[in-house]
Amino acid sequence: MAMKSAASSAIRSLLSSSSSTFSRNLHAPAERKKIVGVFYKGGEYAKLNPNFVGCVEGALGIREWLESLGHQYIVTDDKEGPNSELDKHLHDAHIIISTPFHPAYVTAERIKKAKNLELLLTAGIGSDHVDLKAAAAAGLTVAEVTGSNVVSVAEDELLRILVLVRNFLPGYHQAVNGEWNVAGIAHRAYDLEGKTIGTVGAGRIGKLLLQRLKPFNCNLLYYDRLRMNPESEKEIGAKFEEDLDAMLPKCDVIVINMPLTEQTRGLFDKNRIAKCKKGVVIVNNARGAIMDTQAIADACTSGHVAGYGGDVWPVQPAPKDHPWRFMPNHAMTPHISGTTIDAQLRYAAGVKDMLDRHFRGEDFPEQNYIVKEGQLASQYR
């Protein structure tokens, strides 16, 4: 706990305009920038935790710093439609900051309206809410805080796997509703040990998940465009699968850990889901649109998919009538896995660092770029 406290203090220090060394050493930039941040509202919860910086009220903890440098910082949750607060500021905004949890959809039309736009930053990981081709064509830079919430998401994936495999949610609902029907839970509850778990994508999050699954004595598989080095495979105990469709029927649990691209959109359609083992559990904290919405709902209803869990939806916030809200045996939540307080402190510090670099005319860490000098990062091509 002492180490964690020290780490949190260090990150808070980075965010603090008064105590940060590099903040004190900054020279006011020659050009005043207009920065628009789009985040979810904290509401009544905003005052409950001083480290709750990922909401509108927290504003990533950078307002005082930005304004001390002479910049204008507009923060809102209003992002939908031509009369939204976001659209009102598009014409003269230089920088837009958004999160995957309450994304500002930066379409080609919005990019065309934003004549002064230079930089699109994602406070977190995943920039598919931006039309990346339009951004590249317009000469914009798109970047995110790579690595900021990988631990948070991997832990959440492990949680959802256990919740679904152990059939936890019906038991919880029985407790809330004053019921007691052990048979109603036990008939489809299993141990995780000995099960075959495959991750579709084994980048930063997928690899962390595999590491965390190793102590459960599972059979671990992974499919990815890039293979791990032999040492990592041996250490984690995971086997590489070259063919996704060949891996799927082997798996008791499938976890999605790939970005949303033109190639992965709708990847799990009716035909691909049919290739999965009957009774499979699927966890998806990557992007909702990787799944065919109705195909997943139908597979859960038929029982071909025994449980589906995740925190990502094809459109966010998800409509109240979205079919995933009503399908059986699901463990869906709003998009929360990557916005723990620890993750917020990391991605807020990362945003501040990149803004500082941008004002100075310096490059970002290379892994943070999604669009740079008209080129998309390899995973989005």
Secondary structure, 3 states (H helix, E strand, C coil): CHHHHHHHHHHHHHHCCCCCHHHHCCCCCCCCCEEEEECECCHHHCCCCCCCCCECCCHHHCHHHHHHCCCEEEEECCCCCCCCHHHHHHCCCCEEEECCCCCCCECHHHHHHCCCCCEEEECCCCCCCECHHHHHHCCCEEEECCCCCHHHHHHHHHHHHHHHHCCHHHHHHHHHHCCCCCHHHHCCCCCCCCCEEEEECCCHHHHHHHHHHHHHCCEEEEECCCCCCHHHHHHHCEEECCCHHHHHHHCCEEEECCCCCCCCCCCECHHHHHCCCCCEEEEECCCHHHECHHHHHHHHHHCCEEEEEECCCCCCCCCCCCHHHCCCCEEECCCCCCCCHHHHHHHHHHHHHHHHHHHHCCCCCHHHEEEECCEECHHHC
